[in-house]
Amino acid sequence: MTTLPRFSPLLGAARVIPVLTIEDVAQAVPLARALAEGGITVIEVTLRTDAALKACEAIAHHCPDVVLGVGTILTPSQVDEARDAGAKFLVTPGTTEKLARAVAESGIAALPGAGTISEMVALLEMGFHEMKFFPAEAAGGVNYLKSVAGPLADLRFCPTGGIGATNAETYLALPNVLCVGGSWLTPKAALDAGDWDEIARISREAAKLGRR
């Protein structure tokens, strides 16, 4: 079985990863700095906007202490684009064999997405032990992860999808959960207003969750 780079050494103390959809490149650096000020230094920027790759490049250049992940990766070409933009880890919402191979061959740590036992086993066969569980709440949530912990005891997950401040702690209490991902750290009103103090405040609260 292939030994692949692990995501977990990048995680640091905080166990919440903000999932960021950045529309304006000018927001990228102050946003990353506000999150870091609050103690959140591992982030995921999704490739859902035209500004995403440029935003990643800006964060990688100006925020060297931030561990940059690039998410919503759907194609092998996006793996290359993410690496070139400065990604320290890759995140996929789901993972075909073709995409999984591209991620594995990138040499970058990753959280490939899986939502079923079969997908998890297929990724395990390729050498992945750490995965994104998506969409977490819709796919069965905490009870599902409890159920897979027996037969897939070596796997660790980052649940994302439907997770917020009210249920993050419940996920983080599970032994097979490394961290959680969510967008609640960056509410639209604060982003639109450039209210970085508010985002830093929310980040400080999120950084306290699931501390071991």
N, C-alpha and C positions, 0 to 999 in steps of 0.2 A: 504494500500500500504506500502511495506517495506521501512524503512528509511535506506539508504545506505551511507557509507562515501563519502563525496564530494571531488573531485579533486581540486576545485578552491581554498580552503584555503592553498594548497601547492604551488600555482603558483608564489607568490611573485610579484616583480615589473615588471620583464621582461615578455613579452608575446610571446616570440619565444622559441620553444622547439627544440633543435637539435635532429635529428633522426640519431643515430649512428650505423653503422655496423662495428664492431671491429674484425679484423682478427688476431691481435696479442695482447695477454694479456698485454705484456710489454707497449703497447701504452695507456692502459686504464686510468691509474692514471694521467700521464702527460697531456693527452687529457682533462680529466675532470677538471684538475686544470687550464688549459689554457682557457677553456670555462668560468669557474668561475671568472678568472682574468678579463675577458671581461664583466662580469656582468650577465652571463647566468648560473644560478645555478640549473635549473630544466632540466633534460636530459632524453632522452629515448634511451636505448640500445636495439637493436632488436635481437631476437633469430634467426638470419639468418646464424650464423657461429658457428663452433665448439668451438670457444674461448669465446662466448658470456657470458655464465654463470660464468666462471672464471673471466672474465672482470668485471662483475657486483659485484662479491664478493670483488674484489680488490678495486673498487670504493667505495663500502659501507664501507669497513674497513678503507681506507686511506683518504677518502674525506667526512667526516661526515657532512659538510655544503652543500653538493650537494644533491638535492632531486632526487633520482634515480628511474626512471621508466623503466619497462621492457616491450618491445613491440613485435609484431608479435607473440603473444600468440594464439595458435590454438587449444590447447587441455587442459582439466582439469589437466592433469599431469604437464603441463608447468606452470599452475597457482601455483602449489605447489613448483615447482623448482624456480620460480621467487621469491616467498615469502622467501624461504630458502636462496636465494642469496642476499637478502637485499632490495628487491623492496619496495618502498614507494607508488608506484601506478602501475597499470597494463594497458596495451593498447592492444586491439585486432583489426585486420584489418576488420573483420566481426564477427558477433556474432550469433551462433546458440543458441537455448534454453538451450541445455546441457552446452555449454560453458558459457553462461550468468549466469546460476545458480552457476557454479563453481566460477566464478568471484565474484558474490554477496555473496557467503558463505565464501569467503576468509577473509572478514573483512578489505580488503585493498581498498583504493580509486581506481577508474578505469575510463578509457575512452574507453568504448566498442565501436567497430566500427559499423557504419551504413552508408548505401549509398542510401536508399530509405525511403519513408514515412512509409511504412509498417514495416520496420525494426526499425525505430525510435519509432513508436507507441508501438511495441512489447517490446522494452527496457523500454519505459516509464511505461508500465503496470507492469514491474518488479521493478520499483522504481528508475531507472536511469534517471537523468536529465541532465547529462553532457556526451557528446559522442564525439568520433572521427568521422569526416566526411571524408570518404575515398572511392575511390580515388577522391579527391576534384575537380580538374579541369576536369577530364574525366566524373565525375558524374553530372556536371552542374555548378560547380563553384559558384561564387558570386551570380548569378541570382537565382540559385536553393536555396541557403540559404535565400535569400530575400523572396522567395516564401513560404518557410516553416515557416517563422517567424510568419505569421498570425495564421494558425491553430495550430501550436506547439509553442506557445509563451513562454512556460516555459522551453524550451530546450536551452542549450548552447553547442557550438561545438568547437572542435579543428580540423579545416580542415588540411588535410595532403595529399600530392600527387600532384606534379606539382607546388608546391609553392616555390618561391624563393625571392630574394631581390627585384625584380622588381614588384611583385604583392602582397607581404605579407601585405603591408599597406592597400590595397584595402579590403582585407578580414578583417583585424583588425578594420576597420572602421564600420563594421556591428555590431549592438547591440547584436546579438545572437552569436557572436564569442568571446570566451574566450581568445584564443591564436591560434597560428598556429604552425605546425610542418614541419621541412624540413631538408634536408641534405646539403644545400648550405654552412652552417657554417664550414663544415669540408671538403674542397676540397681534392681530392685524392693526388694531387701533394704535398700539405702541410703535409698531413698525412704520405705519403711515405718518405718525407724528415725530418719528425719530427720537422717541423717548427711551434713550439707552439706559437711563437710571432705572426705569421701570423694568426693563428686561434684565438688568443686573440684579434687581431685587428678586424677581421671580427665579432667577438662576441660583441665587443663594439658598432659596427654599428647596429647589430641586436637588441641589448638591447634597443636602442633608438626607435625602431619601435612601433607604437601603444600606446605610453605612454598616459595615461589618466590624 
